């Protein structure tokens, strides 16, 4: 059965980017370490997790800041995109207040101006038998979690302390989760949680 899944890499101290993320440096200063498991690992656990997640993604949701980073000249290309070297091409739904005037990438982007819930509603039929995956950024995932829109949260916990950056959670955030799986590789702990309504 199709689920709504948030899937994101995070540092040990809770950041999903390093300091000062932007179009030129999407993951911020030192943030590349968050994605070592996906981009620069031949650990069989990392390889299987990445391949499985890419194959299960029927439609993908992201925020506008993340879209601007991946659509920038230094962002995704034909060899590196969604799913890293798998370069999956599901339909993408971008949560934004204002759609861009132009798109560099030749992928299927839909810009949704009515918020994350509306993006999920549009993504469900497009996902077919696959899952609706929210890949980030942290703000969109946080909204979906605390608005009760997620079935599952997948964290890829990287063995790095960034000190500052974009936090996934804010002080005072509270949410009950049930851990359903944990796989540990040489570069990350891949944790899956069921979200309790």
N, C-alpha and C positions, 0 to 999 in steps of 0.2 A: 504494500500500500504506500502511496506517495506521502512523503513527509515534508515539512518545512524545517530545514536544517541550517543553523549558523555554523560556519566552518572558518576558523581563523587561527593564526599562529600568535603566540604570546610569550613574553619573557617571564622569567621567574618572579619578577616584581610587578607583573600585571600590565605591561605595555605592549601594544600591538604595532607601534613604530618606535623608532628612536627619536631623539629631539629634532625639531625643525624639519618635519617632512614637507615635501612639496613636489612640484612637477620635475625639478631637476634631480631631487633625491627622494624618491617616493617613500622609502622606508625610514627616512631620517638618518641622522648620524649614527652609525653603528647598527642600524636596523637590519642590515643584510643577514646578520646572524640568526634572525628569526626564521628565515626561509632556507637555511642550509639543508634541512631535511628534505625539502622539495626540489632544490635546484642543484645541489652539489653533494649528493649522497648516493652511494651504491649499496647501502644497508638494505637487505631484503625486506625488512619491516617497512622502512620508509617508501621503498619502491611499490610495495603492495598497497599501502595506505593511499598513496597519491593516485595510483592507477584505479583503484576501487572508487575513490571519491569522484574522479573525473568521469568514469563510466556511469556512475549513478546520477550524475547531474543532468536533469532534464531541462531546467531553466535556472538562470543565475541572476541574483539581485545584488546591486552595489549602490553605494552613495555617489554623489556627484564629485566629491574630491577624489575618490578613488578612480572614477572614470577619467577625470582630467589627467591623472598620473599615467594610467595605462594607455590613453590615447595620445599622449605627448610623443614627440619624436624619439625620445629615449625609452618609451614604454614598450608595450607588447609588439611583436612582429610575427611573421609566419612560422618562425621556429620556437618562439617563446611566448606563450600566452596563457590562457586559463588551463590549469593543470600542468604548468611549467612546460617541459619538453613534449608532453602529450598534446599541447595546443588544442584543447577541446573547443568546439564551436557551438555550444548551446545558444538559445536565444538569451539575450541579456536585457535586464530591466533596470534602468537607472533612476533612483529616487533623487529628484532635483526640484528646485523652485523654478528654474529657468533652463529649458533645453539649450544646448550649444547651437551656434549658427552653422557649424560644420563638424564632421567627424572624419578623422584620418583613417581609422581602421575599417576594413570592409567586413565587419561582423554585423550580426542582427541585433541592433540596439533599439530599444523602445524607451522613451523618456517619460517618466510618470511624475506628474506634478501634485498628486493628491496624497502623498505620504507612503510609508512602507506597507500599510495594510492594503492600499489600492494596488501597489506593485505586486504583492503576493496574489491578490485576486486575478490580476492579469497573467501572472506567471504560471499559475496552476494549470490552466488548459494547455498552455504552450509546453509544459513539462512532459506531457504524455504519461508514460509509465515511470518516468524518472522522478527524482526529488526536486523540489524548489530549494536551491542553496543560496544562502545569503553569505557572500564572501567578504563583506566589509563595506566600508570601514567600521571601526569600532563604534561610532555613534549610531549607525543604522542597526547594527547587531544589538546594542544596548536597548534601543527603542523597541525593537521586536521582542526581545526577551521580557522587558518589563511591561509591554502592552499585551502579553499573553499570546503572541503570534507564532512562537516556536514550538516544535515538537521535540527538537533535539539540539544540543550544543556540542560541537566538536572543537576541542582545543588541542593545538599542537604546541606543547610546552617546551620551549627552547632553553637549553642550559646556559643562559646568559642573563645578567642583571644589567639593565640599561640605565637605571638611575632616574631617568625622566623620558618623556615622550608622550604618546597618545595612550591614555589608560583605557582598558576595556570597561572597567567598572569605576564608579565614583564613590567617595565616602558616603556611607548611609545606604548604598544599594543593598537590598536583601532579596534573595530568591532561593527557594528550595529546589534541589536537583537530585537525581538518583544516578549514580555512576553505573553505567552498563558495560563499559569495557575500558581497558587500559593496556596499551601495547608500548613497550619501551624499546627504542632503538639506540644506536650509538649517538644520535644527534637530537632526539626529541622523545618526549613522552606523549603519545597520542591518546587523548582522553575523550570519552564519549559520555554525555549525560542526557538523560531523559528529563525534560522540563516538566515540573509538576504544576498543574493549573492552580 
